Amino acid sequence: MTDIAHIRNLAIVAHIDHGKTTLIDSVFKATQTFRENQEVAERLMDNNVIERERGITIRSKHCTVSWNDYLINIIDTPGHADFSGEVERVLSMVDSVLLLVDANEGPMPQTRYVLMRALKLGLRPIVIVNKVDRPNARPDYTLNKTFDLFIELGATDEQANFPILYGSGLDGWFVNDLGKEEHKGMDALFRTIIDEVPPPQVNQDGDFLMQISSLDWNDYIGQIGCGRVLRGTLKKGEDFTRLVTKLKDPSSQDKGWELNSSSRVKGIHMWVTRGLTRVETDEISAGDIVWLAGPPEIGIGDTFSKSEDTKEALKPLEIEGPTLSVFFLVNNGPFSGQDGTAIMLRQLKERLERELRVNVALRMEDIGRPDGVKVSGRGELHLAILIEEMRREGLEFCISRPEVITHLDENDNVLEPMEQLIIDVSEQYQGIIIEKLARRKGELTSVENASTDTIRIEFEIPTRGLIGYRSEFLTDTRGLGIMASRFIGYGPWCGDIVSRSKGSVISIETGPATAYALEGLQERSVIFVEPTENIYTGQIVGENARNMDMTCNPTKRKHLTNHRSSTKDIGVKVDVPRKMTLEQAMEWIRDDELVEVTPKSIRIRKTILDIDERKRAGKKQLALDESSSVLQLRPSA
């Protein structure tokens, strides 16, 4: 059992790609957490395959290091705005945060968000100006912008008087004074943590009390909860009370919270973290961050108390709701089951329910559709990661176009999610960016020089205005622009947005595509498939040059004759097809189209595959639209 005075609990927060996970690698090396001859991978905390491929942190992770008899619990948090739900709940377990800011980019949208959450909880951050060794680093500019952000977010005098460190997480050195100290070693970082982060304010002698802030799942053990022990100790096998609280109905006048249920349970397994490994223990004590299993059900914000008094219940943790939703549908295409496992609705629900056990920002809603369910998340990437994980498990299913989640205000006006968008780009591209974002209802708020040849443009834009724009942005800026956004709240509905100006090229036959047919199609469209690739009726094989759908037969072959030369087809030239990623396909499709996801392929298709059925459905929808418009024009009695 570690003395409470020698425990430090903190989280590392920053915008994406500002160096959080790389910093922890250097912390492990400086504290000699691993043997000298032990093989250790880079970005050790990103232990998920998708995290390593994309270079981002998706789940919050907990590690523990020792330095000069001090036990330091560190939580690595995601930097992307779509996973901010992971940040919100873990901040309740720590006593301070390391706020990393890139010495060139300065504070970015997610920097503002995580800092706002930390200040709201009363934490006093330690600011680290990272990557100061880069040629274009601007540490003084970055520090001034960070201080301005503290003041803008209403920081107290104590919070605004934050400790400052400069250094490079990649090279493994940090100093308090950039000009006077030698750029070597991590001792300045550890000294600052020990001196500036307070020990846990807990009572080790009282009855056991803790609140769950994170969840995990094990197929053999069941639900596992993680949190900081706030009071007392608990031994393995002892009984305790699980208290479940919930926020009251938003429509009621009382905006507080209330006890939902209570039950007596037992702690069967308990772990503490040492390095990256969970070590099972027979006793957990106040101040440490622990894992606990035993109760049949565990939820975020649950209170575990040794006492049976329901007054011990703690306020539920606030997690912002989702902003984007898609339909997960059963794959009814003709190629269903060829690449992976064709699942029914029951199996689809079971897989999503397993995800809900650990993914607290995700929501699933069964609205009565016989072929699928509605799933809501914090953004396109949040949903795309879930889809990619399910795809790699061998499952096949279809995804609809993402839709924003709207609300009604007191006057029944529609409100939609709004985002702050920051773009760093060369000056030559600002015209096309401002023009395209204006069409998507983006409002320009500021323009400033980010460096000698780069400008920073800020917009406020509806979330649905960003759907499908990321790929356009990369094309318009030749891949040289940087784009980041964050959810800032709900605003009035901005009107219709036309995101895609070109139609689809739809196959009317099933079979392998031929070079002969694709050569003719590519003159008036961009092709998505390659010769010999199997396609089916209703599959979208390209993007039309005009704003209308076009049907075609990509399987058409050239008729053979007695006069055909042996070198007749040598001159056939087929362009390289545009192969869309999962996110690009989700952004590209329209409301009457789906993305078919299989372990081997990403296909785009019409919701209704048969051309005659599509025409009948289109006429029926047109009749409904005309009747509704007539009713709107008819004067009231």
Phi and psi in degrees as a GROMACS rama.xvg file:
@    title "Ramachandran Plot"
@    xaxis  label "Phi"
@    yaxis  label "Psi"
@TYPE xy
-87.0708  138.335  THR-2
-60.3505  135.245  ASP-3
-56.9672  -36.8442  ILE-4
-64.629  -15.7841  ALA-5
-107.991  21.2693  HIS-6
-112.323  134.783  ILE-7
-129.406  128.219  ARG-8
-116.886  121.917  ASN-9
-149.795  158.552  LEU-10
-117.08  150.599  ALA-11
-103.76  120.696  ILE-12
-126.741  146.877  VAL-13
-176.36  172.07  ALA-14
-72.537  162.445  HIS-15
-60.6026  139.805  ILE-16
68.2834  20.5198  ASP-17
-92.9623  -1.22062  HIS-18
106.202  26.0737  GLY-19
-66.8117  -54.4228  LYS-20
-67.1764  -35.3493  THR-21
-65.5792  -37.0404  THR-22
-61.3558  -41.4577  LEU-23
-65.9091  -33.7441  ILE-24
-57.5056  -43.6084  ASP-25
-68.8427  -32.9283  SER-26
-63.6754  -42.3265  VAL-27
-61.0413  -42.7634  PHE-28
-66.2424  -42.1796  LYS-29
-67.7209  -32.4724  ALA-30
-93.8051  3.02231  THR-31
51.323  49.343  GLN-32
-67.2791  -29.9412  THR-33
-114.491  158.62  PHE-34
-62.1993  156.017  ARG-35
-64.3481  -34.5618  GLU-36
-94.9191  7.66987  ASN-37
-81.7744  134.179  GLN-38
-79.0836  120.516  GLU-39
-125.092  129.107  VAL-40
-79.2787  159.535  ALA-41
-72.5531  154.616  GLU-42
47.657  60.2838  ARG-43
-62.4634  -31.7447  LEU-44
-71.3009  -23.4452  MET-45
-84.2935  77.4974  ASP-46
-89.8411  -2.65572  ASN-47
-85.848  142.548  ASN-48
-60.7995  -42.6761  VAL-49
-67.0367  -36.5644  ILE-50
-61.5521  -41.795  GLU-51
-68.8701  -38.7202  ARG-52
-66.5416  -42.1421  GLU-53
-90.5156  -13.7005  ARG-54
71.1129  29.3508  GLY-55
-130.963  157.987  ILE-56
-94.6804  128.965  THR-57
-104.415  -42.2542  ILE-58
-113.037  143.416  ARG-59
-67.3076  139.748  SER-60
-134.219  150.091  LYS-61
-115.538  133.791  HIS-62
-138.521  163.841  CYS-63
-135.198  133.121  THR-64
-127.758  157.965  VAL-65
-116.653  137.638  SER-66
-146.939  118.953  TRP-67
49.1587  50.7924  ASN-68
67.6884  12.1814  ASP-69
-104.096  139.799  TYR-70
-101.623  117.236  LEU-71
-112.271  111.889  ILE-72
-88.822  123.038  ASN-73
-120.523  132.539  ILE-74
-113.729  119.786  ILE-75
-87.9146  125.963  ASP-76
-113.358  154.798  THR-77
-67.0064  151.566  PRO-78
-103.778  -10.4041  GLY-79
-85.3472  141.222  HIS-80
-61.3868  -28.4583  ALA-81
-67.0025  -19.6422  ASP-82
-110.646  24.4756  PHE-83
-66.4012  -18.857  SER-84
-60.9574  -29.4313  GLY-85
-69.3243  -29.3288  GLU-86
-78.6757  -41.7547  VAL-87
-55.6642  -45.0325  GLU-88
-81.564  -29.8839  ARG-89
-77.4049  -19.3202  VAL-90
-65.0543  -20.1377  LEU-91
-73.1081  -12.0977  SER-92
-93.427  -9.6481  MET-93
-116.788  166.875  VAL-94
-108.579  -7.79615  ASP-95
-164.621  171.849  SER-96
-134.122  146.781  VAL-97
-93.4522  112.106  LEU-98
-94.8463  107.477  LEU-99
-88.8703  133.784  LEU-100
-130.975  130.327  VAL-101
-67.3113  131.528  ASP-102
-66.6108  -17.3105  ALA-103
-98.6502  -50.1965  ASN-104
-74.7262  -30.9876  GLU-105
74.696  -168.522  GLY-106
-63.1334  133.099  PRO-107
-117.916  176.507  MET-108
-52.9989  -45.3892  PRO-109
-71.6049  -26.363  GLN-110
-58.9715  -43.9021  THR-111
-63.1551  -41.9813  ARG-112
-66.1578  -51.6952  TYR-113
-66.2103  -35.1334  VAL-114
-66.2618  -40.9357  LEU-115
-59.1443  -43.8386  MET-116
-64.9815  -40.4536  ARG-117
-66.5122  -44.3839  ALA-118
-64.7878  -36.0389  LEU-119
-63.6582  -32.8128  LYS-120
-83.8122  0.0608596  LEU-121
83.0621  14.1347  GLY-122
-80.0539  148.312  LEU-123
-105.801  104.666  ARG-124
-72.0727  156.766  PRO-125
-106.346  120.693  ILE-126
-90.8812  127.934  VAL-127
-117.771  117.219  ILE-128
-87.5733  104.36  VAL-129
-95.6953  161.102  ASN-130
61.9609  38.9726  LYS-131
-74.828  -9.82553  VAL-132
-84.3428  -2.89555  ASP-133
-77.1434  151.615  ARG-134
-61.6569  -33.6867  PRO-135
-97.9959  19.6257  ASN-136
-68.4155  142.454  ALA-137
-132.8  73.235  ARG-138
-61.9348  -39.2231  PRO-139
-67.03  -43.5585  ASP-140
-60.7788  -44.9199  TYR-141
-62.7015  -42.8906  THR-142
-64.0905  -42.3002  LEU-143
-63.2349  -42.8442  ASN-144
-64.424  -38.299  LYS-145
-65.8566  -42.4034  THR-146
-62.9994  -41.7874  PHE-147
-59.3873  -37.3998  ASP-148
-66.9893  -39.8484  LEU-149
-57.8133  -47.6454  PHE-150
-65.3171  -41.236  ILE-151
-63.3435  -33.2762  GLU-152
-86.9916  5.46809  LEU-153
78.2855  35.5915  GLY-154
-66.9931  146.087  ALA-155
-72.9477  170.119  THR-156
-60.3635  -38.7886  ASP-157
-66.9819  -41.426  GLU-158
-68.7705  -36.8807  GLN-159
-71.7479  -20.2461  ALA-160
-89.9307  60.6793  ASN-161
-84.8654  148.765  PHE-162
-67.9719  149.266  PRO-163
-127.073  135.462  ILE-164
-129.056  146.184  LEU-165
-121.031  147.021  TYR-166
166.734  -161.931  GLY-167
-135.854  113.952  SER-168
-66.5565  -30.5655  GLY-169
-68.8636  -43.6782  LEU-170
-85.2173  -12.284  ASP-171
77.4773  46.8964  GLY-172
-145.071  144.509  TRP-173
-146.183  141.647  PHE-174
-136.222  160.189  VAL-175
-84.5735  -30.2664  ASN-176
-125.992  115.236  ASP-177
-67.3011  -30.587  LEU-178
-91.9628  -19.3404  GLY-179
-108.56  -25.3361  LYS-180
-98.9956  154.091  GLU-181
-71.9541  136.304  GLU-182
-81.9525  77.0719  HIS-183
-158.231  134.321  LYS-184
83.7253  164.779  GLY-185
-111.699  9.1621  MET-186
-61.3326  -35.5248  ASP-187
-61.9326  -37.4914  ALA-188
-65.2895  -47.5142  LEU-189
-66.9697  -39.0009  PHE-190
-62.6368  -41.3624  ARG-191
-64.5494  -40.4054  THR-192
-62.7747  -46.4892  ILE-193
-64.8309  -39.9354  ILE-194
-80.125  -35.0972  ASP-195
-100.334  -25.7851  GLU-196
-88.5045  122.33  VAL-197
-71.6511  149.954  PRO-198
-66.4066  161.218  PRO-199
-57.4224  131.385  PRO-200
-86.4593  79.0796  GLN-201
-131.62  166.705  VAL-202
-114.931  114.904  ASN-203
-82.903  -12.5674  GLN-204
-98.667  -16.6119  ASP-205
-78.4769  -171.774  GLY-206
-71.3369  150.199  ASP-207
-60.1862  134.698  PHE-208
-152.218  131.042  LEU-209
-153.123  160.611  MET-210
-125.483  137.92  GLN-211
-80.142  127.991  ILE-212
-118.371  -13.9842  SER-213
-148.315  155.149  SER-214
-127.183  151.678  LEU-215
-144.326  169.582  ASP-216
-140.652  138.822  TRP-217
-131.135  130.566  ASN-218
-63.7922  -22.9929  ASP-219
-95.0452  -37.2341  TYR-220
-94.4043  -35.338  ILE-221
104.736  -148.326  GLY-222
-71.4493  137.392  GLN-223
-124.857  132.428  ILE-224
-112.118  146.54  GLY-225
-124.086  140.734  CYS-226
-174.162  174.894  GLY-227
-95.2393  134.164  ARG-228
-73.7661  119.355  VAL-229
-89.0391  -21.9256  LEU-230
-161.694  141.106  ARG-231
71.8473  -165.808  GLY-232
-132.592  160.084  THR-233
-140.229  131.756  LEU-234
-99.5836  155.34  LYS-235
-60.7383  130.762  LYS-236
91.9796  -8.09032  GLY-237
-76.927  149.712  GLU-238
-81.4475  151.426  ASP-239
-153.53  170.506  PHE-240
-102.395  132.141  THR-241
-97.9093  118.342  ARG-242
-110.861  122.159  LEU-243
-107.086  123.975  VAL-244
-115.419  160.351  THR-245
-148.451  154.789  LYS-246
-72.5797  145.763  LEU-247
-73.2494  165.315  LYS-248
-57.156  125.415  ASP-249
-58.6989  -26.3526  PRO-250
-76.0035  -16.4764  SER-251
-79.6176  162.7  SER-252
-73.7624  -29.5693  GLN-253
-84.4469  113.279  ASP-254
-94.7997  14.8675  LYS-255
-83.1809  -149.1  GLY-256
-136.122  165.967  TRP-257
-147.351  162.121  GLU-258
-76.3907  130.353  LEU-259
-96.3503  -43.9427  ASN-260
-162.437  163.542  SER-261
-145.079  146.054  SER-262
-153.364  151.702  SER-263
-92.7163  124.939  ARG-264
-132.95  -179.299  VAL-265
-134.623  140.502  LYS-266
-85.7365  108.995  GLY-267
-92.621  -40.1624  ILE-268
-128.15  139.216  HIS-269
-138.683  138.17  MET-270
-133.342  152.535  TRP-271
-120.869  158.694  VAL-272
-100.309  130.771  THR-273
-130.705  114.279  ARG-274
70.6059  -121.792  GLY-275
-108.783  1.21308  LEU-276
-100.815  136.744  THR-277
-82.8662  124.428  ARG-278
-110.001  120.702  VAL-279
-70.3287  140.514  GLU-280
-135.204  160.937  THR-281
-94.851  -9.15058  ASP-282
-152.071  137.437  GLU-283
-118.724  147.623  ILE-284
-133.332  165.535  SER-285
-60.1388  141.267  ALA-286
100.825  -28.7796  GLY-287
-89.2244  156.127  ASP-288
-95.7489  121.958  ILE-289
-130.02  165.417  VAL-290
-116.261  141.455  TRP-291
-142.672  136.653  LEU-292
-132.529  152.573  ALA-293
152.66  -54.9891  GLY-294
-61.099  140.291  PRO-295
-59.212  -34.0035  PRO-296
-131.766  139.216  GLU-297
-136.263  134.743  ILE-298
-127.816  161.282  GLY-299
-62.7183  130.931  ILE-300
90.4055  -3.62143  GLY-301
-63.2228  142.984  ASP-302
-102.099  129.518  THR-303
-108.095  120.45  PHE-304
-133.139  137.312  SER-305
-67.1044  -32.9901  LYS-306
-78.0177  153.123  SER-307
-91.3064  2.80359  GLU-308
-72.4482  121.21  ASP-309
-70.0742  -13.4597  THR-310
-70.7257  -10.2207  LYS-311
-73.5245  -12.6192  GLU-312
-58.3851  136.683  ALA-313
-100.473  156.506  LEU-314
-59.5213  135.61  LYS-315
-63.4969  149.052  PRO-316
-74.6822  135.754  LEU-317
-86.3837  126.835  GLU-318
-129.928  122.025  ILE-319
-62.1227  144.599  GLU-320
-74.2189  169.446  GLY-321
-71.2089  160.028  PRO-322
-120.695  -12.4814  THR-323
-136.217  144.508  LEU-324
-138.266  152.296  SER-325
-139.228  162.632  VAL-326
-98.6881  127.673  PHE-327
-93.2977  117.212  PHE-328
-120.338  150.497  LEU-329
-66.8243  136.722  VAL-330
-75.8486  110.402  ASN-331
-107.613  18.275  ASN-332
-73.8462  163.7  GLY-333
-66.8278  -20.4974  PRO-334
-96.2401  12.7759  PHE-335
-59.7422  129.962  SER-336
88.3673  -3.61462  GLY-337
-78.7189  -37.6058  GLN-338
-94.3679  -31.5789  ASP-339
-148.801  -149.751  GLY-340
-96.2207  117.935  THR-341
-78.4631  116.278  ALA-342
-104.395  150.884  ILE-343
-91.4035  175.842  MET-344
-61.4235  -38.628  LEU-345
-61.4501  -44.197  ARG-346
-67.7188  -35.6142  GLN-347
-63.4325  -42.8256  LEU-348
-64.655  -41.7757  LYS-349
-61.7596  -41.7473  GLU-350
-66.1986  -40.7345  ARG-351
-69.532  -34.4907  LEU-352
-65.35  -35.6665  GLU-353
-63.1875  -38.1362  ARG-354
-67.3631  -35.3423  GLU-355
-64.2314  -21.6523  LEU-356
-67.3476  -26.9823  ARG-357
-120.773  -20.2162  VAL-358
-100.315  92.0761  ASN-359
-72.9944  -20.7171  VAL-360
-88.97  1.49919  ALA-361
-95.8443  146.656  LEU-362
-132.538  142.555  ARG-363
-125.105  136.055  MET-364
-134.062  123.286  GLU-365
-93.8177  108.061  ASP-366
-101.685  16.8985  ILE-367
92.9873  3.30498  GLY-368
-70.9597  134.749  ARG-369
-74.4615  -10.7991  PRO-370
-117.421  1.7024  ASP-371
-179.535  179.89  GLY-372
-131.89  161.339  VAL-373
-96.9972  127.629  LYS-374
-120.407  131.088  VAL-375
-119.21  142.084  SER-376
-144.819  -173.525  GLY-377
-83.2586  -11.0972  ARG-378
173.109  178.806  GLY-379
-61.124  -43.656  GLU-380
-66.8901  -38.7154  LEU-381
-57.1382  -45.9011  HIS-382
-73.3316  -37.1303  LEU-383
-64.5056  -35.6212  ALA-384
-65.3638  -42.7541  ILE-385
-61.2144  -44.7612  LEU-386
-61.627  -42.2068  ILE-387
-64.6403  -39.2003  GLU-388
-64.529  -43.1913  GLU-389
-65.6693  -37.4871  MET-390
-64.1298  -40.5763  ARG-391
-72.9354  -15.1182  ARG-392
-81.6368  -1.72205  GLU-393
94.2109  14.2016  GLY-394
-91.9601  150.298  LEU-395
-119.225  136.604  GLU-396
-166.033  178.134  PHE-397
-122.623  153.425  CYS-398
-126.792  136.077  ILE-399
-88.2823  175.533  SER-400
-67.4483  136.253  ARG-401
-62.3567  141.431  PRO-402
-128.275  143.582  GLU-403
-78.8559  152.602  VAL-404
-94.9159  119.7  ILE-405
-102.517  161.661  THR-406
-131.814  166.001  HIS-407
-112.586  138.413  LEU-408
-85.819  -171.082  ASP-409
-63.0937  -26.7774  GLU-410
-98.2125  17.0753  ASN-411
63.0159  26.7726  ASP-412
-85.9144  141.089  ASN-413
-76.1808  130.523  VAL-414
-114.902  141.106  LEU-415
-126.391  155.451  GLU-416
-65.7689  136.962  PRO-417
-116.097  153.166  MET-418
-133.303  148.155  GLU-419
-91.363  123.89  GLN-420
-113.794  126.659  LEU-421
-118.545  128.874  ILE-422
-125.789  125.242  ILE-423
-105.555  118.878  ASP-424
-153.699  160.155  VAL-425
-67.2416  150.326  SER-426
-60.9365  -27.5942  GLU-427
-69.4506  -17.3452  GLN-428
-101.495  -1.00358  TYR-429
-65.0989  -31.7194  GLN-430
-62.6984  -50.255  GLY-431
-67.3842  -33.7542  ILE-432
-67.7184  -47.78  ILE-433
-63.7523  -38.517  ILE-434
-64.0824  -46.7574  GLU-435
-70.9048  -37.0249  LYS-436
-72.2541  -28.3573  LEU-437
-64.7084  -37.7256  ALA-438
-64.7056  -27.0178  ARG-439
-94.199  20.2466  ARG-440
69.167  23.8885  LYS-441
-79.5304  138.422  GLY-442
-110.127  119.53  GLU-443
-70.0103  125.702  LEU-444
-108.863  -32.8667  THR-445
-162.739  154.49  SER-446
-137.067  131.065  VAL-447
-146.954  158.546  GLU-448
-78.4237  116.442  ASN-449
-81.8209  -32.6326  ALA-450
-160.127  -164.723  SER-451
-62.3196  -40.4003  THR-452
-121.026  14.7005  ASP-453
-128.7  141.236  THR-454
-118.874  153.041  ILE-455
-110.93  122.489  ARG-456
-114.355  132.509  ILE-457
-116.286  138.276  GLU-458
-131.171  157.285  PHE-459
-113.207  124.563  GLU-460
-144.414  145.669  ILE-461
-62.753  147.098  PRO-462
-57.684  -38.9484  THR-463
-68.3551  -20.3537  ARG-464
-70.7029  -20.1336  GLY-465
-90.2618  -13.0651  LEU-466
-66.1338  119.509  ILE-467
88.2471  -1.6576  GLY-468
-88.9667  -25.6503  TYR-469
-59.4073  -43.3676  ARG-470
-67.5272  -36.9114  SER-471
-61.8761  -41.7593  GLU-472
-61.723  -43.7598  PHE-473
-64.0571  -37.052  LEU-474
-68.1614  -45.5703  THR-475
-65.3784  -32.5574  ASP-476
-101.184  10.6873  THR-477
57.628  29.7949  ARG-478
76.6731  9.67092  GLY-479
-101.047  -4.39132  LEU-480
-90.7557  156.792  GLY-481
-118.433  128.587  ILE-482
-129.939  129.824  MET-483
-143.75  144.581  ALA-484
-142.736  162.476  SER-485
-149.07  149.324  ARG-486
-73.565  129.15  PHE-487
-117.94  -3.05052  ILE-488
135.028  -169.001  GLY-489
-108.365  140.693  TYR-490
-134.512  172.705  GLY-491
-59.5627  148.427  PRO-492
-60.1211  130.07  TRP-493
-93.1292  3.06807  CYS-494
97.3005  179.934  GLY-495
-70.0784  142.87  ASP-496
-125.708  123.606  ILE-497
-95.9497  103.683  VAL-498
-87.8662  -36.4612  SER-499
-117.885  125.612  ARG-500
-101.274  3.41651  SER-501
-124.471  150.094  LYS-502
-86.9695  -174.877  GLY-503
-107.297  152.754  SER-504
-105.825  116.907  VAL-505
-115.441  134.286  ILE-506
-78.8426  142.593  SER-507
-112.16  8.19851  ILE-508
-136.742  160.479  GLU-509
-113.434  136.672  THR-510
149.186  -175.229  GLY-511
-77.327  136.951  PRO-512
-69.4961  147.461  ALA-513
-114.846  149.755  THR-514
-64.1352  -34.338  ALA-515
-60.6684  -44.2688  TYR-516
-73.846  -40.0932  ALA-517
-68.2984  -31.0883  LEU-518
-62.0267  -39.4136  GLU-519
-72.3004  -34.3409  GLY-520
-72.1036  -33.988  LEU-521
-70.1303  -11.9085  GLN-522
-71.5597  -24.3454  GLU-523
-127.705  15.8485  ARG-524
-160.886  167.422  SER-525
-100.483  124.618  VAL-526
-89.9414  140.5  ILE-527
-102.283  -13.103  PHE-528
-118.063  166.467  VAL-529
-120.27  160.921  GLU-530
-55.3806  144.499  PRO-531
74.7703  -3.29288  THR-532
-76.2755  132.176  GLU-533
-73.9213  131.202  ASN-534
-131.221  167.043  ILE-535
-135.353  166.441  TYR-536
-61.5414  128.377  THR-537
94.4521  -8.20761  GLY-538
-77.7159  141.434  GLN-539
-88.0751  121.263  ILE-540
-108.695  -0.0763956  VAL-541
-176.995  176.573  GLY-542
-111.144  122.82  GLU-543
-71.4621  150.629  ASN-544
-73.3724  -20.3762  ALA-545
-106.676  166.247  ARG-546
-85.9447  58.8055  ASN-547
-159.64  151.038  MET-548
-76.2797  146.581  ASP-549
-133.358  129.583  MET-550
-92.7032  152.863  THR-551
-156.839  173.294  CYS-552
-122.401  90.5607  ASN-553
-73.9233  -5.87888  PRO-554
-95.5154  3.87368  THR-555
-64.5539  134.744  LYS-556
-110.463  158.095  ARG-557
-81.5816  131.28  LYS-558
-69.479  138.363  HIS-559
-88.5095  143.5  LEU-560
-132.289  168.827  THR-561
-69.5409  -20.4953  ASN-562
-96.4086  9.55387  HIS-563
-70.6754  132.553  ARG-564
-83.1474  152.535  SER-565
-69.6376  -19.1331  SER-566
-107.487  19.4607  THR-567
-65.7119  -38.3921  LYS-568
-96.3457  9.83581  ASP-569
-66.1028  -31.245  ILE-570
-80.7166  1.34682  GLY-571
-69.1483  122.834  VAL-572
-123.353  121.052  LYS-573
-114.078  127.835  VAL-574
-66.8063  158.29  ASP-575
-66.0101  126.092  VAL-576
-70.1192  154.963  PRO-577
-83.2101  110.402  ARG-578
-95.6244  115.611  LYS-579
-88.7598  141.501  MET-580
-77.5432  174.131  THR-581
-60.3236  -47.6602  LEU-582
-64.4092  -40.5359  GLU-583
-63.989  -39.0695  GLN-584
-67.474  -40.5168  ALA-585
-63.6591  -36.9766  MET-586
-71.9007  -34.0298  GLU-587
-78.1295  -36.2112  TRP-588
-67.6964  157.817  ILE-589
-101.054  -178.549  ARG-590
-64.0686  -28.0228  ASP-591
-96.8462  19.8258  ASP-592
-127.417  159.059  GLU-593
-132.772  157.763  LEU-594
-104.252  120.612  VAL-595
-92.0562  118.219  GLU-596
-107.416  122.299  VAL-597
-132.131  165.617  THR-598
-58.6503  -25.4043  PRO-599
-110.224  -19.0785  LYS-600
-139.523  152.759  SER-601
-118.86  107.623  ILE-602
-111.325  151.988  ARG-603
-113.942  135.699  ILE-604
-144.931  164.677  ARG-605
-79.6853  147.638  LYS-606
-60.4366  -44.386  THR-607
-100.805  115.57  ILE-608
-76.7856  -40.0717  LEU-609
-73.0386  132.815  ASP-610
-66.8754  -37.8489  ILE-611
-68.2635  -40.3894  ASP-612
-65.9209  -35.2566  GLU-613
-63.5461  -41.9422  ARG-614
-63.9564  -42.5332  LYS-615
-64.9262  -41.631  ARG-616
-65.2143  -36.4897  ALA-617
-65.1209  -41.2172  GLY-618
-65.3548  -39.7591  LYS-619
-64.6971  -42.7706  LYS-620
-65.8875  -37.3334  GLN-621
-63.8684  -40.2728  LEU-622
-64.8394  -39.9649  ALA-623
-65.0568  -41.125  LEU-624
-63.7648  -41.5774  ASP-625
-65.7012  -41.099  GLU-626
-66.4622  -37.5502  SER-627
-68.6662  -35.6354  SER-628
-69.6765  -34.1524  SER-629
-65.7123  -41.377  VAL-630
-63.7602  -35.7732  LEU-631
-69.7433  -33.8762  GLN-632
-80.1479  -21.8812  LEU-633
-69.5131  127.981  ARG-634
-66.8204  146.894  PRO-635
-73.0616  153.718  SER-636
